[in-house]
């Protein structure tokens, strides 16, 4: 009887481990990375520091991660990420790319209709071949707009400075 009980406990533990493994990572055609829920073309990531959520061809790619995150969203519809300091964000060939990140963020938005990052101090933003680039800087930041319909830079204090053609700064150039 004791052997059957141990066997059932082991089977239950194995079943629970397999459920948790499916809930904490995903690797399908559209979503790759840790702590992800993927369904119906939608990827939702919720991970900590040093994570690398990514989507390709997803209808929605949403991520919440900690510091030193590397987020990539390509060839889909809507991209949205919230992360801490030193994050790297790349959105390419999507409809939207909305981002909130901490200081020293590196944000790149290429071939997107609407790029809307809110970045912390000492961050760099690149908008290239986009319809709208609407940047909010919470401190000193640099914004590069290349082949952009509208390049709007909002500084936490004061107005942006145009450093050269297509390059804006909150703070000194």
N, C-alpha and C positions, 0 to 999 in steps of 0.2 A: 504494500500500500504506500509506503514511504517513497519507493522508487517511482510510482505513478505520479505522486504529488510533485516530486522534483522535476519529472519530465514535463508536467503541465506548466510548472513555474518557468522552466527554461523556454518552453514554446511561447508562453506569454511574453517573456522578456525579449525574445527574438522578434516577435510580432510588433511589440512596442518600439523596438530599435529600428525596425524597417519603416514604421510610420514616421518616426522622427527624422530619419534620414531623408525621406521624401519631402518633409516639410522644411528642412533647413538648406537644401540646395536644389538647384534646377539646372538642367542641361538639356534643352531641347532646341528646336530650330530657331527660336526667337529669343530666348533668355539664357544667359549663362552667368553663373556666379553663385555666391553663397547666400544663404538665408533668403530664399526667393519663393514666391508663390506664382506659378504660371498657369493661366487658363484663358481660353478663348482669345488669344492674341494679346493678352494683357500680362505684363510682368510687374510684380511688386516686390522690391527688395527692402529688407530691413536688417542692416548689418552694422558692425562697429568700425573700429579703426582699421586702416590698411586693407579695405575690401575693394573688389573690382567688379561691380555690377555692370552688365552689358546687355544690350538688346540690338537685334537686327531684324527689321521687318515687323516689329510689334506695333499694334494699334496704340498702346499706352506703355510707357516704360517709366515707372516711378521708383525712386530710390531715396531712402533715408539712411545716411551712413555717418560715421564719425570723422576723425581726422585722417589725412593722407589717403583719401579715397580716390580711386581712378574710375570715373563713370564714363561709359561710352554708349551712345544711342545713335543708330544709323538706319537709314532707309525705312523709317516708320512714320507714325503720325505725330504723337504727342510725347515729349520727353520732359521729365520733371525730376529734379534732384535737390535735396537739402543735405548739406554736409558741413563739416567743421573746417578747421584750418588746413592749409596746404593741399587742397583737393585739386585734381585735374579733371576737367569736364570737356568732353568732345561730343558735339552734336553735328551730324552730317546727313544731308539729304532727308530732312524731316519737315513736318509742318511747323511745330513749335519746339522751343527749348527754353524752359523756365527753370532758373537755378537760384538757390540761395546758398551762399557758401561763406566761410569765415575768412580770416586774413590769409594773405599769400596764396590766393586761389589763381589757378591758370585755366581760363575759360575760352574755348574755341567753338565758334558756331559758323558752319559753312553750308551753303546751299540750303538755307532754311528760310521759311517765310517770316517767322517772328521769333527773334532772340530777345530774351528778357532776363538777364542776370542781375542779381543783387549780390554784390561782392564786398568783402571786408577790405581792410587797409592793406596796402602793398600788393594788390592783385593786378593781374593783367587780363585784358579782354581782347579777343580778336573776333570781329564779325566780318565775314568774307562772302560775297555774292549772296546777300540776304535782302529781303524786302524791308524789314524793320529791325533796327538794333536799338533797344531801349535799356540802357545800363543805369543802375543805381549803385553809386560807390559810397560805402559807409566810412571811408577814409581816403587817403591818397591812393590813386590807382591810375593806370594807363589804359586807354581804349584805342584800338586800331580798327578803323572802318575802311574796308577795301571793297569797292564795287557794291555799295549799299544804297538802297532807296532812301531811308531815313536813318540818321545816326543821332540819337538823343542821349546825352549824358547828363545825369543828375548827380550832383555832389551833395554830401551831407551838410557841408557848410560852404557857401559861396557858389560861384559859377565855374563851369569848366573852362580850362585854358586850351586854346588850339595851339599845339606845339608845332605842327607842320600839316601838310595836306593829309587829311584822313586820320590824324593822330591827335587825340584829346587827352587831357589830364585833369584829375582832381588833385590839386597840389602842384608842386613845381614840375616843370617838364624835364 
